[in-house]
Amino acid sequence: MLRQLLIFLIPVAVLLWQLAGAPWHLPHLALWPLSLAALLIEAVWLGKRRSWLRFLPLLLLLWIAQATILLLTLLPEVMHPLHVAPRRREEAEAVLEEEHHVPSTVASDAFGGELADAGLAETISVVLPCAEERQNAIWTVERFCRRTPAEVLKEIIVVDDGSDPPLEELFQKDEKRLDQDPACRLRFLRHEQTTGLMAAKLTGGREARGDVVAFIDCHCAPQMHWHKEILEQVRINPRRMVVSAITDLDMDTFDEKKDSQVNAKCYLTFDADFKWFDDDSDFIPTISGGLVAMGRAWFNLTGGFDEGMHGWGGENLDQSLRAWLCGGDIVRAKSSRIAHMWRTGDRRTATHYRIKARSTNNRGRVVAAWFGPFKEVARSAGGVDEADVQNYANFKQRLNCRPFSYFIYRFRKLYLEGGVIAKESFLLQEVSTGKCLHTSASFSDCAKTRRLQLGNVDRLTGKCCSGLRLHGTNNCFDFFDSKGGIHMYSCDVMGRNMNQQYQLQQDGRLQKGEQDCIVAQENRVSLKPCADLQPNEGIFRKIEPQETKEYQVYRRELAKDQWDSKFPALPDN
């Protein structure tokens, strides 16, 4: 009797182990030799005891069950090993480290807090903050409804921020009746008065039920398969924010323009604003705000948005710093294309709302909450005390957030090699006249001129610098014409704009581009081929150089925090 029980006990035990191992991720490969051993033992017993062959059908059923479970558990690992959603934080970071060559950000201080199981990132809640968007809201809902698979689209949440008449009424009157279309899974939330973008996003985010929450402006059109890479990126790292490729919306078709430009990346400036830029890295320092997705668990853990902000602007800076300083990251999803309506002057792109809530200094709140010692070099964004942003304290402690110097160090190529933080500022004196380069069109007494600094990455060396930047601003010397002289334009920190190529050569010549040089002609800025210059013509020198305040603060904070010693291999862009 005991031997008969053993015949069934071994395959049953293996089967139970398999059933337990599937959800708990036990080592499935170890089951193969165990199953094979059980099979051999059973075959030997059956061969010696032919009278037991009557049990063979039952044993065959057990063997088939074992083989089926093994195939089901092994096939996903063999066919798609990198697309299995990580079930634990360690697994997520191992994939991240292997795929992007990024060192793990998990430290003994639990950087990023404890994130509950984020699930498989299979469904998306699309949150649309809408204030007087009217027909744009209907078209946006329709595009997301028709271009998102049913198994992925958990819901579309329209947060009506005080529209008059209410947006729900417009949907009810529209002949498409998207509000009754079960495929759209449309929900309406409403503020009775217009409080602004951040409050609307926060309302929608807190009500979202999908694994991933995608915050999308209420005037956008996604392209097919827009969701795929977003879900893949969140599976790789549940603490990740994902920005789609932002393209241009054609208002005639409410779809992506042909040959559209593509944007995704911004950086934070010291006046608490953001500027667009691009480079080869998929990591994003700062989001623009209009299109971003993240896991719902991560959104809730970080607190989402600053509930003290009203109106428009600043929430993108806050969310970006919440990510990078509190254990997350931000990447772009190049294959996820979403067309966005820009305010171009076309009446169809005009705003129709007025903020009725009490206005707040949102950029000032970002500075007070995040800049720390760098607050002393922030420009035009003060007026908010740290006592006014005490609502940040709980989640900062919960996530063990790092100081602002870590953000600068993480993107040191942009901030240091790109000249956002210059080591020195100076005056640029034309030797023959003794006058200094004043603004962009003339020379003047050096005591009256603005200070300059080097700016923009030199693409030949990857180091600073290939241009001239007006110190204390975000503007660089750009194109030249005979009437206006050198025109100023927003700095292209990665050095890709050839108009901004201004380099002070070893012989003192200020060369623009490949062959022209800046010269003084009757106190006016002029351009002349470098090969045609006289020996003493067009010679410049730096005078009154001094270390910038921004670099002083960074150097001091880096010495204190020692990020370069702790994370020497951390990517710089």
C-alpha positions as CSV (number, residue, x, y, z in Angstrom):
1,M,0.0,0.0,0.0
2,L,2.9,2.4,0.9
3,R,4.5,1.8,-2.5
4,Q,1.2,2.5,-4.3
5,L,0.9,5.8,-2.5
6,L,4.5,6.8,-3.4
7,I,3.8,6.2,-7.1
8,F,1.3,9.1,-6.9
9,L,2.9,11.1,-4.2
10,I,6.0,12.1,-6.2
11,P,4.1,13.5,-9.3
12,V,1.5,15.1,-7.1
13,A,4.2,16.9,-5.1
14,V,5.9,18.1,-8.3
15,L,2.6,19.3,-9.6
16,L,1.8,21.3,-6.4
17,W,5.3,22.8,-6.5
18,Q,4.7,23.9,-10.0
19,L,1.4,25.5,-9.2
20,A,3.0,27.3,-6.3
21,G,6.0,28.3,-8.2
22,A,4.1,30.0,-11.1
23,P,2.8,33.0,-9.1
24,W,5.7,33.1,-6.6
25,H,8.5,33.0,-9.2
26,L,10.2,29.9,-7.9
27,P,13.1,28.7,-10.1
28,H,11.2,26.9,-12.9
29,L,14.3,25.4,-14.4
30,A,14.8,23.4,-11.2
31,L,11.5,21.6,-11.9
32,W,12.7,19.9,-15.1
33,P,15.2,17.5,-13.4
34,L,12.8,16.9,-10.5
35,S,10.0,16.0,-13.0
36,L,12.4,13.8,-15.0
37,A,13.6,12.0,-11.9
38,A,10.0,11.3,-10.8
39,L,9.2,10.0,-14.3
40,L,12.1,7.5,-14.2
41,I,11.3,6.2,-10.8
42,E,7.6,5.7,-11.8
43,A,8.7,3.9,-15.0
44,V,11.0,1.5,-13.1
45,W,8.2,0.7,-10.6
46,L,5.7,0.1,-13.3
47,G,8.1,-2.1,-15.2
48,K,8.7,-4.3,-12.1
49,R,5.1,-4.4,-11.0
50,R,3.1,-5.0,-14.2
51,S,0.0,-5.4,-12.0
52,W,0.1,-1.6,-11.3
53,L,-0.3,-0.8,-15.0
54,R,-3.9,-0.1,-14.3
55,F,-2.7,3.2,-12.7
56,L,-1.0,4.3,-15.9
57,P,-3.9,6.6,-17.2
58,L,-3.9,8.5,-14.0
59,L,-0.1,8.9,-14.0
60,L,-0.2,10.1,-17.6
61,L,-2.7,12.8,-16.7
62,L,-0.3,13.9,-13.9
63,W,2.7,14.0,-16.3
64,I,0.7,16.0,-18.9
65,A,-0.3,18.5,-16.2
66,Q,3.4,18.9,-15.2
67,A,4.6,19.4,-18.8
68,T,1.8,21.9,-19.5
69,I,2.6,24.1,-16.5
70,L,6.3,24.0,-17.3
71,L,5.7,25.2,-20.8
72,L,3.4,28.0,-19.7
73,T,5.9,29.2,-17.1
74,L,9.0,28.9,-19.2
75,L,7.8,30.2,-22.6
76,P,7.4,33.9,-21.5
77,E,10.9,33.8,-20.1
78,V,12.4,32.3,-23.2
79,M,10.5,34.4,-25.8
80,H,10.3,37.8,-24.1
81,P,12.7,37.9,-21.1
82,L,12.9,41.8,-21.1
83,H,9.2,42.4,-21.3
84,V,8.2,40.5,-18.2
85,A,7.0,43.1,-15.8
86,P,9.3,43.2,-12.7
87,R,7.5,42.1,-9.6
88,R,10.0,43.5,-7.2
89,R,12.1,46.7,-7.0
90,E,15.4,44.8,-7.2
91,E,14.3,43.1,-10.5
92,A,13.2,46.4,-12.0
93,E,16.5,48.0,-11.3
94,A,18.4,45.0,-12.6
95,V,16.7,45.4,-15.9
96,L,17.2,49.2,-15.8
97,E,20.9,48.7,-15.1
98,E,21.4,46.2,-17.9
99,E,19.4,48.0,-20.5
100,H,20.6,51.6,-19.9
101,H,23.9,51.0,-18.2
102,V,22.7,53.1,-15.2
103,P,24.0,52.2,-11.8
104,S,21.4,51.2,-9.3
105,T,20.0,54.1,-7.3
106,V,18.9,52.0,-4.4
107,A,21.0,52.9,-1.3
108,S,20.9,52.0,2.3
109,D,18.9,55.2,3.0
110,A,15.9,53.7,1.0
111,F,16.1,56.4,-1.6
112,G,12.7,56.5,-3.2
113,G,10.8,55.1,-0.3
114,E,8.9,51.8,-0.2
115,L,6.8,51.4,-3.3
116,A,4.0,48.9,-3.1
117,D,3.7,46.2,-5.8
118,A,3.0,48.3,-8.9
119,G,1.3,45.5,-10.7
120,L,1.9,44.6,-14.4
121,A,1.3,48.0,-15.9
122,E,-1.3,46.7,-18.3
123,T,-4.0,49.4,-18.2
124,I,-4.0,53.2,-18.6
125,S,-6.2,55.9,-17.3
126,V,-6.1,59.0,-19.6
127,V,-6.6,62.1,-17.5
128,L,-7.6,65.2,-19.5
129,P,-7.7,68.6,-17.6
130,C,-10.1,70.7,-19.7
131,A,-11.0,74.4,-19.2
132,E,-13.3,75.7,-21.9
133,E,-11.8,73.4,-24.4
134,R,-15.2,72.7,-26.0
135,Q,-14.9,70.9,-29.4
136,N,-11.2,70.2,-28.7
137,A,-12.2,68.1,-25.7
138,I,-14.6,66.0,-27.9
139,W,-12.0,65.5,-30.6
140,T,-9.3,64.6,-28.0
141,V,-11.6,62.0,-26.3
142,E,-12.5,60.5,-29.6
143,R,-8.9,60.1,-30.7
144,F,-7.8,58.4,-27.5
145,C,-11.0,56.2,-27.5
146,R,-10.5,55.0,-31.1
147,R,-6.7,54.6,-30.9
148,T,-6.3,52.8,-27.6
149,P,-7.0,49.0,-27.4
150,A,-10.0,48.1,-25.2
151,E,-7.8,45.9,-23.0
152,V,-5.5,48.8,-22.3
153,L,-7.9,51.7,-21.9
154,K,-9.1,51.6,-18.3
155,E,-10.9,54.9,-18.6
156,I,-10.8,58.5,-20.0
157,I,-11.3,61.0,-17.2
158,V,-12.3,64.5,-18.3
159,V,-11.7,67.0,-15.5
160,D,-13.9,69.9,-16.3
161,D,-12.2,72.9,-14.7
162,G,-15.2,75.3,-14.5
163,S,-16.3,75.3,-18.2
164,D,-19.5,77.1,-18.9
165,P,-21.6,75.3,-20.1
166,P,-20.3,72.2,-18.4
167,L,-18.4,69.9,-20.8
168,E,-20.6,66.9,-20.0
169,E,-23.5,68.8,-21.5
170,L,-21.6,69.4,-24.8
171,F,-20.8,65.7,-25.0
172,Q,-24.5,64.9,-24.5
173,K,-25.5,67.2,-27.3
174,D,-22.8,65.9,-29.7
175,E,-24.0,63.4,-32.3
176,K,-21.2,61.0,-31.6
177,R,-22.4,60.5,-28.0
178,L,-19.0,59.4,-26.8
179,D,-20.3,59.7,-23.3
180,Q,-22.5,56.7,-24.0
181,D,-19.9,54.7,-26.0
182,P,-18.8,51.8,-23.8
183,A,-15.5,51.7,-25.6
184,C,-14.5,55.1,-24.4
185,R,-15.2,54.4,-20.7
186,L,-15.6,58.1,-20.2
187,R,-15.9,59.7,-16.7
188,F,-16.6,63.4,-15.9
189,L,-15.2,65.2,-12.8
190,R,-16.0,68.8,-12.4
191,H,-14.7,71.9,-10.6
192,E,-17.5,74.5,-10.3
193,Q,-14.9,77.3,-10.8
194,T,-11.7,77.4,-12.8
195,T,-8.9,76.7,-10.4
196,G,-6.1,75.9,-12.9
197,L,-4.2,73.1,-14.5
198,M,-2.5,71.6,-11.4
199,A,-5.7,71.3,-9.4
200,A,-7.5,69.7,-12.4
201,K,-4.6,67.2,-12.8
202,L,-4.6,66.4,-9.1
203,T,-8.3,65.7,-9.1
204,G,-8.1,63.4,-12.0
205,G,-4.9,61.6,-10.8
206,R,-6.4,60.9,-7.4
207,E,-9.5,59.3,-9.0
208,A,-7.6,57.3,-11.7
209,R,-8.0,53.5,-11.5
210,G,-5.6,52.3,-14.2
211,D,-2.1,50.9,-13.6
212,V,-0.6,53.8,-15.4
213,V,-1.9,57.4,-15.3
214,A,-1.4,59.5,-18.5
215,F,-1.9,63.3,-18.0
216,I,-2.6,64.7,-21.5
217,D,-3.6,68.3,-22.4
218,C,-7.2,68.6,-23.7
219,H,-6.1,69.4,-27.2
220,C,-4.1,66.4,-28.4
221,A,-4.3,63.5,-30.8
222,P,-2.4,60.3,-30.2
223,Q,-1.1,58.1,-33.0
224,M,-1.8,54.4,-33.1
225,H,0.3,52.3,-30.7
226,W,1.0,55.4,-28.6
227,H,0.5,53.3,-25.4
228,K,3.0,50.5,-26.1
229,E,6.3,52.0,-25.2
230,I,4.8,53.9,-22.2
231,L,3.7,50.6,-20.6
232,E,7.1,49.0,-21.4
233,Q,9.0,51.8,-19.8
234,V,6.9,51.7,-16.6
235,R,7.4,47.9,-16.4
236,I,11.1,48.4,-16.6
237,N,11.1,50.9,-13.7
238,P,7.9,51.5,-11.7
239,R,9.4,54.7,-10.4
240,R,9.5,56.1,-13.9
241,M,7.8,59.1,-15.6
242,V,7.5,58.7,-19.4
243,V,7.2,61.5,-21.9
244,S,5.8,60.8,-25.4
245,A,7.3,62.3,-28.6
246,I,5.4,65.6,-28.7
247,T,4.5,66.5,-32.3
248,D,2.5,69.3,-33.9
249,L,-1.3,69.2,-34.3
250,D,-2.9,70.2,-37.6
251,M,-6.1,72.0,-36.6
252,D,-7.7,71.3,-40.0
253,T,-7.6,67.5,-39.4
254,F,-7.1,67.4,-35.6
255,D,-4.2,65.0,-36.3
256,E,-0.4,65.1,-36.5
257,K,1.0,67.4,-39.1
258,K,2.9,66.0,-42.0
259,D,6.7,66.3,-41.4
260,S,6.0,67.5,-37.9
261,Q,8.8,68.6,-35.5
262,V,9.3,66.3,-32.5
263,N,10.0,67.6,-29.0
264,A,10.3,65.9,-25.6
265,K,13.1,67.3,-23.5
266,C,13.5,70.4,-21.4
267,Y,15.8,71.6,-18.8
268,L,15.3,73.7,-15.6
269,T,16.7,77.3,-15.6
270,F,17.7,79.3,-12.6
271,D,14.8,81.6,-13.0
272,A,12.6,78.6,-12.3
273,D,11.5,78.2,-15.9
274,F,12.2,75.6,-18.6
275,K,13.8,75.6,-22.0
276,W,13.6,73.0,-24.8
277,F,16.7,71.2,-25.9
278,D,17.7,67.9,-27.4
279,D,20.6,65.4,-27.2
280,D,21.3,61.7,-27.7
281,S,20.2,60.6,-24.3
282,D,16.6,59.3,-23.6
283,F,16.7,60.7,-20.1
284,I,14.8,63.9,-19.5
285,P,15.8,66.5,-16.9
286,T,12.5,68.4,-17.0
287,I,9.2,67.7,-18.5
288,S,7.2,70.4,-20.4
289,G,4.1,69.3,-18.5
290,G,1.5,68.7,-21.1
291,L,2.1,65.0,-21.8
292,V,3.5,62.7,-19.2
293,A,2.6,59.2,-17.9
294,M,3.6,57.3,-14.8
295,G,2.6,54.4,-12.6
296,R,-0.4,55.1,-10.4
297,A,1.4,53.7,-7.4
298,W,4.4,56.0,-8.0
299,F,2.1,59.0,-8.5
300,N,0.4,58.4,-5.2
301,L,3.6,57.7,-3.4
302,T,5.1,61.1,-4.5
303,G,2.0,63.0,-3.6
304,G,1.2,63.8,-7.3
305,F,1.1,67.6,-7.5
306,D,1.6,70.5,-5.1
307,E,-2.0,71.3,-3.9
308,G,-0.8,74.8,-3.1
309,M,-0.4,75.7,-6.7
310,H,-3.1,77.4,-8.7
311,G,-3.3,78.6,-12.2
312,W,-0.9,77.5,-14.9
313,G,2.8,76.7,-14.9
314,G,5.3,75.4,-12.4
315,E,3.8,71.9,-11.9
316,N,6.1,70.4,-14.5
317,L,9.2,71.7,-12.7
318,D,7.9,70.4,-9.4
319,Q,7.1,67.0,-10.8
320,S,10.4,66.7,-12.5
321,L,12.3,67.4,-9.3
322,R,10.1,65.0,-7.3
323,A,11.2,62.3,-9.7
324,W,14.9,62.9,-9.9
325,L,15.5,63.9,-6.3
326,C,13.2,61.3,-4.7
327,G,14.2,58.0,-6.3
328,G,12.6,58.1,-9.8
329,D,13.6,59.0,-13.3
330,I,12.2,60.4,-16.5
331,V,12.6,59.0,-20.0
332,R,11.2,59.7,-23.4
333,A,9.2,57.2,-25.5
334,K,10.2,57.9,-29.1
335,S,7.7,55.5,-30.6
336,S,4.8,57.0,-28.6
337,R,3.7,60.0,-30.7
338,I,1.1,62.4,-29.5
339,A,0.3,65.6,-31.5
340,H,-0.2,68.7,-29.4
341,M,-1.9,72.0,-30.2
342,W,0.4,75.0,-29.7
343,R,-0.9,78.5,-29.1
344,T,0.1,79.9,-32.5
345,G,-2.2,83.0,-32.9
346,D,-4.7,81.0,-34.9
347,R,-8.1,81.8,-33.2
348,R,-8.8,78.1,-33.0
349,T,-5.8,77.8,-30.6
350,A,-6.8,80.7,-28.3
351,T,-7.6,80.2,-24.6
352,H,-11.2,80.8,-23.5
353,Y,-10.8,80.5,-19.7
354,R,-10.0,82.8,-16.8
355,I,-8.5,81.5,-13.6
356,K,-11.0,82.4,-10.8
357,A,-9.0,80.9,-7.9
358,R,-6.6,82.9,-5.9
359,S,-3.4,83.2,-7.9
360,T,-0.1,81.7,-6.5
361,N,3.5,82.2,-7.2
362,N,4.1,78.7,-8.6
363,R,7.7,79.1,-9.7
364,G,8.5,80.7,-6.3
365,R,7.0,77.6,-4.6
366,V,9.3,75.4,-6.7
367,V,12.3,77.5,-5.6
368,A,11.3,77.5,-2.0
369,A,10.6,73.7,-1.9
370,W,13.5,72.4,-3.9
371,F,16.4,74.8,-4.5
372,G,17.8,74.8,-1.0
373,P,21.1,76.7,-0.9
374,F,20.7,77.4,-4.7
375,K,17.8,79.7,-3.8
376,E,20.4,82.5,-3.4
377,V,21.1,82.3,-7.1
378,A,17.6,81.9,-8.3
379,R,16.4,84.8,-10.5
380,S,13.0,86.4,-10.6
381,A,11.2,83.6,-8.8
382,G,11.4,84.5,-5.1
383,G,8.8,85.8,-2.7
384,V,7.9,82.4,-1.2
385,D,9.3,81.3,2.1
386,E,10.1,77.7,3.1
387,A,7.3,77.9,5.7
388,D,4.8,78.3,2.8
389,V,5.8,74.9,1.4
390,Q,5.6,72.7,4.5
391,N,3.2,70.5,2.6
392,Y,6.3,69.0,0.9
393,A,7.8,67.8,4.2
394,N,6.0,64.5,4.6
395,F,6.6,63.0,1.2
396,K,10.2,64.3,1.2
397,Q,10.8,62.4,4.4
398,R,8.9,59.3,3.2
399,L,11.0,59.1,0.0
400,N,14.3,60.2,1.5
401,C,14.7,62.9,-1.1
402,R,18.1,64.3,-2.0
403,P,19.1,67.9,-2.2
404,F,19.1,70.0,-5.4
405,S,22.9,69.5,-5.9
406,Y,22.2,65.9,-6.8
407,F,20.0,67.1,-9.8
408,I,22.8,69.4,-11.0
409,Y,25.3,66.6,-10.7
410,R,23.1,64.1,-12.4
411,F,22.9,66.4,-15.4
412,R,26.3,67.9,-15.1
413,K,27.0,67.8,-18.8
414,L,24.1,70.1,-19.5
415,Y,24.6,72.4,-16.5
416,L,28.4,72.6,-16.4
417,E,29.6,71.7,-19.9
418,G,26.6,73.5,-21.4
419,G,27.4,76.7,-19.6
420,V,24.2,77.0,-17.6
421,I,26.5,77.2,-14.6
422,A,29.6,79.0,-15.8
423,K,32.8,78.9,-13.8
424,E,33.5,82.6,-14.5
425,S,31.9,85.7,-15.9
426,F,33.9,88.5,-17.6
427,L,33.9,91.5,-19.8
428,L,35.1,91.2,-23.4
429,Q,37.3,94.1,-24.4
430,E,38.3,95.0,-28.0
431,V,42.0,95.8,-27.6
432,S,42.4,98.5,-30.3
433,T,39.5,100.7,-29.0
434,G,39.6,99.7,-25.3
435,K,35.8,99.4,-25.5
436,C,33.8,96.3,-24.4
437,L,31.2,94.4,-26.3
438,H,28.0,95.9,-25.2
439,T,24.7,94.2,-25.8
440,S,24.8,92.6,-29.2
441,A,25.2,95.5,-31.6
442,S,27.7,97.9,-30.2
443,F,30.8,98.6,-28.1
444,S,30.8,100.8,-25.1
445,D,32.7,101.9,-22.0
446,C,33.5,98.7,-20.1
447,A,31.9,100.1,-16.9
448,K,28.5,100.2,-18.6
449,T,28.5,96.8,-20.3
450,R,26.9,93.5,-19.3
451,R,29.0,90.6,-18.2
452,L,29.4,87.6,-20.4
453,Q,30.2,83.9,-19.9
454,L,31.0,81.0,-22.1
455,G,28.1,78.8,-23.0
456,N,26.9,75.7,-25.0
457,V,28.7,72.4,-25.4
458,D,31.5,72.2,-27.9
459,R,30.4,69.3,-30.1
460,L,34.0,68.5,-31.1
461,T,35.2,67.9,-27.6
462,G,32.0,67.3,-25.6
463,K,33.2,70.0,-23.2
464,C,32.5,73.6,-22.6
465,C,32.1,75.7,-24.7
466,S,31.2,76.8,-28.2
467,G,29.3,80.1,-27.6
468,L,28.8,83.3,-25.6
469,R,26.1,83.7,-23.1
470,L,24.8,86.8,-21.5
471,H,25.5,86.2,-17.8
472,G,22.4,85.9,-15.6
473,T,20.1,85.1,-18.5
474,N,19.2,82.2,-20.7
475,N,20.2,84.0,-24.0
476,C,23.2,83.5,-26.2
477,F,24.8,85.3,-29.1
478,D,23.0,84.0,-32.2
479,F,22.7,85.0,-35.9
480,F,24.2,88.2,-37.3
481,D,22.9,90.8,-39.7
482,S,24.3,94.1,-40.9
483,K,21.4,96.2,-39.4
484,G,21.0,94.7,-36.0
485,G,24.4,93.2,-35.4
486,I,24.4,90.0,-33.3
487,H,20.9,88.9,-32.3
488,M,20.3,87.1,-29.0
489,Y,18.3,83.9,-28.8
490,S,17.6,81.2,-26.2
491,C,20.8,79.2,-25.7
492,D,21.2,75.8,-27.4
493,V,23.0,74.3,-24.6
494,M,24.0,71.2,-26.6
495,G,25.8,73.3,-29.2
496,R,23.7,72.1,-32.2
497,N,22.7,75.6,-33.4
498,M,25.4,76.7,-35.8
499,N,24.3,80.3,-35.4
500,Q,25.5,80.3,-31.8
501,Q,29.1,79.3,-32.6
502,Y,31.3,82.1,-31.1
503,Q,34.7,81.1,-29.9
504,L,37.5,83.2,-28.5
505,Q,40.6,81.9,-30.2
506,Q,44.1,81.8,-28.6
507,D,45.2,84.8,-30.7
508,G,42.3,86.8,-29.3
509,R,40.1,86.7,-32.4
510,L,36.4,86.2,-31.7
511,Q,35.4,83.8,-34.4
512,K,31.9,83.2,-35.5
513,G,31.3,79.9,-37.3
514,E,34.1,78.6,-39.5
515,Q,35.6,81.7,-41.2
516,D,34.2,85.0,-39.9
517,C,35.4,87.2,-37.0
518,I,33.8,90.0,-35.0
519,V,35.4,93.4,-35.4
520,A,34.7,97.0,-34.2
521,Q,33.8,99.5,-36.8
522,E,33.0,103.0,-35.3
523,N,31.8,101.4,-32.1
524,R,29.5,99.1,-34.1
525,V,29.7,95.3,-34.1
526,S,30.7,94.1,-37.6
527,L,31.6,90.8,-39.2
528,K,34.6,90.2,-41.4
529,P,36.4,87.2,-42.9
530,C,39.1,86.2,-40.4
531,A,41.6,85.8,-43.3
532,D,41.2,89.5,-44.2
533,L,42.0,90.9,-40.8
534,Q,44.9,93.2,-40.2
535,P,47.5,92.1,-37.6
536,N,45.9,94.2,-34.8
537,E,42.3,94.1,-36.0
538,G,39.6,92.2,-34.1
539,I,41.7,91.3,-31.1
540,F,39.7,90.7,-27.8
541,R,40.7,89.9,-24.3
542,K,38.8,88.9,-21.2
543,I,38.9,91.5,-18.4
544,E,37.7,91.5,-14.8
545,P,37.0,87.7,-14.6
546,Q,35.4,86.5,-11.5
547,E,33.9,83.2,-10.3
548,T,30.2,83.1,-10.7
549,K,27.9,82.8,-7.7
550,E,26.2,79.8,-9.2
551,Y,29.5,77.9,-9.5
552,Q,30.5,78.9,-6.0
553,V,27.2,77.4,-4.6
554,Y,27.6,74.3,-6.7
555,R,31.2,73.8,-5.7
556,R,30.4,74.2,-2.0
557,E,27.4,71.8,-2.1
558,L,29.3,69.2,-4.1
559,A,32.1,69.2,-1.6
560,K,29.5,68.7,1.2
561,D,27.4,66.0,-0.6
562,Q,30.2,64.3,-2.5
563,W,28.1,62.9,-5.3
564,D,31.1,62.6,-7.5
565,S,32.6,60.2,-4.9
566,K,29.4,58.3,-4.2
567,F,28.3,58.0,-7.8
568,P,31.4,58.4,-10.1
569,A,29.8,56.3,-12.9
570,L,26.4,58.0,-12.9
571,P,25.5,59.2,-16.4
572,D,26.0,62.9,-16.9
573,N,23.1,63.5,-19.4
